[in-house]
C-alpha cells in the first residue's frame, strides 16, 4: 500500500491535515498551517477523548501509534487524490487516477473533489475578470484587504508548487503575469501568499471586485475562510438591509 515517503516532509496545501467530520473537527482550523504528523496525532486523540460517546460508538482508536497511522493514511490519500504523487511511495507513482481514488472512502473522496472544485472555481472567476480586462477595486481598498490578509493566520507560505498541481500552478502564474502587465500592486505584495481557505493567490485577489470573487464560491469554501476575512465582511455589505 502507498504511504508518505517522509512523514517529516510537509505536503502541499498547508501541510498535514485530518478531518473527523462526526465531531466537526478539522486539524487545519485547530492547529493552523504546517503542523507535524505527531502534532496532528496528539490533537486528534485529544479531540476523540473529548467526545467519548462518539469515540465509543465508532470504536475510534486512541493509542498514539494507531492514530498516527490513520493520520499518515489520510494524508497519503489526500496526496494521491490531488495528484501530489511525489510525496508518496513509488508504487503509487504509476497509479492511474481511478486507482488512487479507489483508496479513498466516499467521504474522503468527496472532500478531495471539493478541494479541486474550490481551486478551479477561484481560477475560473479570476480568469473571467482578466479576460475582459475587468475593473479593479480602488488602490485604497486593495491595500486595506492586503493588510487584513497579511495579519490572517490563513496566509500560507511557500511557492505555488506547495499549493497547486502543475496545471493549476501554471494557470495562476499566467494570471499574475497579467496582473503585472496592469501594474496592480500593493505595499504588502512580498508578504501575500496563498489563502488556505479559498486557495487563491492573495496578491491577485485583493484587486478583484468582491462580486467576481464570490461568483463561483461555494458555501463550503466560505466556511473555510477565517472569521476576519474581508471577503465575508464585504459580502455582508452587499446584502440588503
N, C-alpha and C positions, 0 to 999 in steps of 0.2 A: 504493500500500500504506500502511496506517496505520503511524504511528510515534509515539514520545513527542513531545508538544507541546514540552516543555522538558526536556532531559536533565539540567539543573541543578536541577530541582524534584523533590524526593523524592516517591516514590509511597507509598501506604498500606502497612500491614503490615510496618513495619520498614525500608522503603526498598528500594533496588535489590538485586537478588539474581541468582544464577545457580547452576545445578546441572550438574556434569559427572559423571553417575552412573557412567560407566565406571571412573572412578578414585575414586569415593566422595568427591567434592569438592563442598562446599556453601559458597558465599560467606558466608551468614549465620553459620555456625559458625566460619569462619576470620576474618571481618572484623567481626563484631558488627553492631550496628544502624546504619542510615543511612550506609553508605559511598557515596562518589561513584561515578558511572559509570566514571571513569578509574581509581579505586582498584580496583574490581571487575575491570576490564580487565587491569590490571597483575598482579593476583594470579592471575587465570585463566591468563595467559600463563606466569607462573612455575610454576604447577601443571602445565601441559601440558609445559613444558620438563623438569620433574622426572620426567615419565613418558614418555620418548622412544619406548618400544615402542608404547604406545597411541597417542601422537601421530602416529607414522609410519603405523601400521596404519589409523587412522581419517582420516588426512590432515587433521588439525586445523590451522587457521590459527595462526600465531604472531606475525604482524606486528600492530602496535598498532591501526591503523585498521580492519582486517578483524575483529579480535576485538572491538573496541569496538562495531562494527556488530552483531555477534552478541549482545552484552550488551544493547544497546538493543532489538533484536528480541525477545529473551527477555522483557524486562520489559514491552514493548508487549503481547505475547501474554498475559502474566500479568494485566495490567490489563483486557484485553478479556474474558478468561475469568471474572474475578471481578467484572465489572460496573463497574470504575473508568474508565468511558469519558471522563470529563472530563480525564483525564491524557493522552489520545491525540488525534491529529489528528482534525479534524471529520468527515472522510469515514468514520470508524469510528463516529461518534456515532449514525448511523441504522441501523447494522448490527443484524441480528437475532442472538440468541444463537448460533444454529447457524452463522451466518456467522463470528462471532468464533471459535467453537470449531474451525471448519474451517481456521483459520490455524495451529492447534497440531498438532504431531506427536503420535502416540499417547502417547509418554512424557510430553510436556508437558501434554497434556490430562489424563492420569491424575494428574499432580501437582496440577493445578488442582482436579480433583474431590476429591482427598484433602484439600486445603486447605478447601474448602467443607464437606465432611463433618466435618472436625475442628472447625470453628467451630460448626456446628449441633449436634454431639454434646455439646459443652460447654454450650451454651444449653439444650438439652433436659434434660440431667441436673439442672441447677440449677433449671429450671422445675418439674420433678417435686418437688424438695425444697421449693420455695417454696409450691407449691400445697397441700401437706399441712401447711404450717407446721412443717416438719421441725425436729428439734432441732439446734441449732448446737453447734460444739465449744466448749470452755471458753474464757473470755477469755484465759487464760494461753497456751493453745495457739495461739489466733489471733494473739496478739502475737508469739509465737515464729516462727510462719510468716511474718508480715508483715516481721519483721526479716530473715529469710532472703531474702525477695523483694526488699526494698529494696537489699540488697547484691548481688543477682544481676544479671549483665550482660544477662539476657533480660527485665528490667523495662523495657518500652518506654516511649516518650514520645508526647505528642500526644493530642488529643481523639479521641473514638470514630470520627469521620469519617476519621481517618488509618488506621484498622484495619478497620472494618466497612463493608459496603454498608448502604444506608439501612434495609432491613428488620431486619438483624441489630443495627444501632446502636439502633433503636427498641426492640427486644426487650431488649437489655442495659440501656438506660435504665429501662425498666419494672422490671426486676429490682432495680436499685439503689434505686429508689423504695421497693420493698417492703422492702429491707434497712434503709433509713432508718426505715420505719414500725416495724420490730422493734428499732430503736435498737442495732444491731450495729455497733460501730466498733472501731478500734484507734488507737493514738497515731501510727501511721505512714501513716494514710489519705491524707494530702496527697502522699505520695511513691509511693504504689502506683498503677501504671498498668495496662498490658495485658501479659500474658505472651506473648512472641513464640514460645514453644514450643507452648503449647496454645491460644493466642488467647483466654484468659479474662480478665475484669476482676479484678485481684488483690484489690482492696478487698472484693470479694464472696466470692471462692472461699476466702479464708483462714478463713472462718467455716463452710465446708461440710465435713461429715464425709467422711473420705477414701474410704469405701465408695461414697458418692454421686458424688464427683468422678471415681472410676475406672470408674464403671458403664459408660459408653459410650466410654471412651478406647481408641483402637486402639493396637496395638504401634508403628505408625509414629509416632504422636503422642508416645508415651513416649520414643522415640529422639530426638525433637526437644528434649526437656527438658534443662536444664543438669544436669550431674552432681551439683550441690549441692542440687537441688530437693527440697523437703520432701515432695513427692508420691511421689518414688521411695523416700526413706528410710522414710516411713510405710507404703508398700506392703510393704516388706521386713518390717516389724514385724508385718504381718498374716499373713505366711506361717508355716506351722507349722515348728517346729524339727525 
